[in-house]
């Protein structure tokens, strides 16, 4: 029999944290499934990665960003032109309590 990483009690606790009601059959099933997943992670941990460079993305992607240049902003009068409500130089929004 495989070593059990999670107990049924721990699965019940996770279900309680997630606000999920589980039947006894589901608790037993999830306990088995979680332990199988953890057993698989144990196999992955055994992999020799000594000479493998760390990667952050498996695809060779780079972000394309425009140069950050300052430009004059929209004039206040123009920005407020279509505002349904305004007060002085600001947009007016309903009060939220």
C-alpha positions, 0 to 999 in steps of 0.5 A: 500500500502507498504511503498516505500523505493526506488523511480523510480528516485533512480532506474534510478540513479543506472541504470546510475551508472551500465551503464544499459539502462532501459525502463520505464516499466523496471524502474517501475518493478525494483522499485517494485521489489527492494522495495519488497526485502527491505520489506523482509529485514525489516521482517528479521530485526524483527527476535529475535536474542538475544540469537543467537551466531554470525556466519561467516560461516554456515558450520563448516569448518576450514582452513587446512594450513601447518606449515610455515617452511623456506626452501632454495629457488631455486638457481638462475641458476636453476630458470633462466634455461628455461627463454626465455630471461634473463639479469644477475640474472633476467628474462627479460620482454618486456618494457611496456609503 
